[in-house]
Amino acid sequence: MATNVFGQPLQPCCFNPLTGFYRDGYCRTGTDDTGTHTVCAIMTAEFLQFSLSVGNDLTTPRPEYGFPGLKPGDKWCLCLTRWLQAYHADVAPSVILEATHEKTLDLIPLDELIAYAAK
């Protein structure tokens, strides 16, 4: 069973839009997830603009991949390196800790995540 950053069972991130590397609503990861999509984040306009500026357009729908495009307020499983990049650029979105996979702690300390915990 997958666990979150607290060592508890991983909670779902979002079912609408359906997120996760495996598109099951959870920020689970595995050997085939080279991007490590483990951070459950709440999208902001600032983060979406930042992501676009670094080459990852998350706002344009891509129906051929079942991707609806994201808007501020949507929850999404982000690559942990993208969240960390946004953190260093001061545009990191809030994180839902209970839905963020423990693998995230390999690169991001828990205290940094807690500082961005969704209220």
N, C-alpha and C positions, 0 to 999 in steps of 0.2 A: 504494500500500500504506500502511495506517495505521501510525504509529509511536508508540512510548511516550515517556515523559518523558526517556529517555536517547537518543532518536533511533534506536532499534533497532526491528525489527518488533514490533508490538503482540502480546503474548501473550494467550491467552484468560483471561478472569476466572473464569467458571463455566458449566458446562453443566447442573448440577443443584443448585439450581434454575436454569433457563435465564434468563440475565440479558442485559442490554444493551438499549439503546433499540430496536435491530432484532431483539431476541430471538435472537441468534446466538451468545451466549456471550462476545462481545467488547464492550469499552467504547468502541465506535466512535461517531462523531457525524457529523452532516451538517446541512444547512440546515433540515431538517424537525424536528431535535431541539432545540427551543427551550429545554429544560432543561439541555442539555449534560451528558449522562450519561456522564462520562468517568473518574470516579474508581472504581477497583476496590478496594472496601473489605470488611473482614471485620466482619460485624455483631456488636455487643455489646448486652447488655440495656440498658445506659445509653443508647446511641445510639438504639436502637429506641424507648425511652420518650421521649427527647428529640424524635425525629421525630414521634411521635404528638402530643406536646404543642404542636408548631408546625403541626399540621394535616395531616400526611402519615402515615397509618396503614400501616405496612409489615408488620404482623404478621397482619392479618386476611386469610384467603384470599379471593380474588375470582375464582372459577372462570370467570365470564363473560369475564374478560380473560386467562385462562390464568395467573393469578397465585396461587401456592400459599401466600403468606404467608411471612414470614421469621422465623427464630429465631437466637439467638446462634450464631456460628460459620459461618453462611451467608455466601457471598461475593456481592456485589451491585454493580452499576454505579450509583453515586450521582451526582446532579447536583453539579457542582463547587461551586455556591453553597450547597447544603445541607451539604456537607462543611465548607466554610469557616465557615458559621454554627455548626456543631457544634464546630469548632475554637475559635472565639471563646467558646463556652460550656463549654469544657474537657471535652467528651464526644466528640471526634472519634474514629472507629474507625481501626484500623490500615489501611494502604494496601499493596496489592501493586503496587509501582512498575512492574514489567515489563508489567503488564496495565492500567496507567493511561495513557490517551491523552495525547499531547503538548499538546493543546489546553488541558489543565488548567493548564499553565504560564502561560496568559494571565492568570489570577487568583491562582494559588497558587505562590509561589516554591518551587523545587526543594528548598532546604534545609529548608523547613517540611514538605514531603512526606517527605523522608528521615528526619526526626525521628519520623515516624509509620509508617515502613516496617515491614511484618510481618516478624517474626523467623523 
